[in-house]
Amino acid sequence: MMWNTLRVYLDIFSGKRKPGPDDDYPRWDAFDRLADGALPRAAFGAGYVAFYAHFATEWWMYLFLPVHFLMGPVHGAIVNWCGHKYGYANFDNRDRSRNTFFADLLTMGELMQNNHHRFGKRVNFAVRWFEFDPTYPLIRALERFGVVRLNS
């Protein structure tokens, strides 16, 4: 499933495939070309190393560097794997998306995949009384400070 998702994203990025009619997302072609380059990726890696060089007080702290380098891909794998394998479904979305509540707090609301697949543009992915999207209060705080603007 994850390899297929990667293939779809790469095909859309390269122009071999067009997004579906329901895919309403912003296009930033110049930014996408820049972010996909080797130089920005190396710069982020150098930034992580520089952060450690400045703040690490012991040699063993550098052992956390691989965690930082792999955090994004691992997080994506957890979300896509658990969010389509474990948990419960509030909606019949004709896919295998699931809400994996037990791990949702660790991923800041990312494992409410079933709710997300049903309401992709919704800011708060929590739907039922016991669900909590930990990112939603943060987004509301950023709105209050004028950092983001929500289209309500």
Summary of the structure (lengths in Angstrom):
residues: 152
radius of gyration: 18.3
end to end distance: 33.3
largest distance: 52.6
contacts: 329
relative contact order: 0.08
helix: 54%
strand: 2%
